[in-house]
Amino acid sequence: MAALTLGVGLAAGTGAFANSGASKTRPAAQAPAFFYHQHSGAMAFADDLAARRNLDPTWVRQQIGQAQHLPNVVRLMSPAPSGTPKNWAAYRARFIEPTRLNAGLRFWQDNRDTLARAESEFGVPASLIVGVIGVETLYGRHTGNFRVIDALSTLAFDFPTAHPRAAVRTEFFRDELEQFLSLADRSGVDPQTFRGSYAGAMGWPQFMPSSWNKYAIDFDGDSRIDLFNSQADVIGSVANYFKAFGWHPGMPTHYPVAFDHTRLDLPTLLAPDILPSFDVESLTNKGLILQEQAQQHIGKMALVELENGDAPRSYVLGTDNFYAVTRYNWSSYYAMAVIELGEAIEAMLTSGR
C-alpha cells in the first residue's frame, strides 16, 4: 500500500449518502445556526484530540471551530416515523433502472481490465464492485455537496437526541471526525475543502473517513490514493474492503428458498436477522425447502426477509458473502440492490448490448 496522499478533485457533487443508506439527491445545506468555535464541548474535544493524536492544537481548534452547524444534517439523520413501511420492489426499482444500468455498462467497459485485475487479486466479483459504485454514487455523479467538516461536526456534537441510538452514533461520528482530521493532516489537504454526503462519506465509493484510512488503496500505481478522481483506486479500494470483511471467492451471496408451511418455524429463523446462523439440516428441519445448490452449501446461512408494502414478503437464504455485502451498508435491501444491479449490468455486457 502506498503512502496515503489524497487527490485534489474535491468538487461538490449533487448530494448523496451511502454507508447508512443508498445514494439519494439531497436538498442543499441550510444556512448555519452557528460555528463550532462557539461550542465549548467541541473545543474541549479538539484539545483532547490534538493531545491524543499529537496534532497541532491550534490547527485542530481552528478546523473544528470553522465547522458550521447544519440543521439540515440533523433533520436528515433523524429517524423515520415509526411504522414507515418498507417496500423491496420500490427500493429495487430506484436502482435497477435504465440510467444506472447504462452508466454501469459504460463504467464496466471503460474499466474492464482494472475490474478483472481486482477480481483476480482480491477474489471479489467485478459485478459486485460495479454494483456498489452504481448504488452509492451513480458512478461518480452524486458524491455529495456537504462540507465533510460541517457534517461530521454537526453529527459529533449535535446528533439528534430522538434517535434510539443517539449515544452510540454520537461516539461513532466523533471517531469519524477524529479520523477525518488525521487523514487531512497526513495528506496535507485543507479539511475545509472536502465535500461528501450529509454523514461525511466521501468519493465515488462513499467511504467514511475510518474506511478510507483502513481500506483505501493506490490501485493505479501513481503513489497516491484518490477516491474522487481515480477510478482504478475506487475499484481496488472497494474490492479491498470486501476482502477485509471476509469475502469468500466463489461462494454465492444467496439462494432462493420456499416454505413447508406445515413445519415452518419463521420466528426462530428470523431471530438472528441477516447473521448466518443455521446449517442446511437446521434450515430444513425448521420448514425451509432448499434447491439443490443450496443443499450443497457448506457453512451457515440466514433467512433474509424483504417487505413489499402490502404485497407478500420476499425471502432468500443469505450466505456469509451476503453478510459481507451488508458490512458496506447494514441493510439487506441495500445488499440485494447492489447484487442485482451488478448482475443486471453483467448480463448486458455478456449479451453485447
Buried (B, 14 or more C-beta within 10 A) or exposed (E): EBEBBBBEEBEBBBBBBBBBBBBBEBEEBBEBEEBBBEBEEBBEBBEEBBEEBEBEEEBBBBBBBBBBBBBBBBEBBEEEEEEEEBBBEEBBEEBBEEEBBEBBBEBBEEBEEBBEBBBEEBBBBBBBBBBBBBBBBBBBBBBBBBBBBBBBBBBBBBBBEEBEEBEEBBEBBBBBBBBBBBBBBEBEBEBBBBBBBBBBBBBBBBBBBBBBBEBBBBBBEBEBBBBBBBBBBBBBBBBBBBBBBEBBEEBBBBBEBEBEEEEBEBEBBBEEBBEBBBBBEBBBEBBBBBEEEBEEBEEBBBBBBBBBEEEEEBBBBBBBBBBBBBBBBEBBBBBBBBBBBBBBBBEBBEEEE
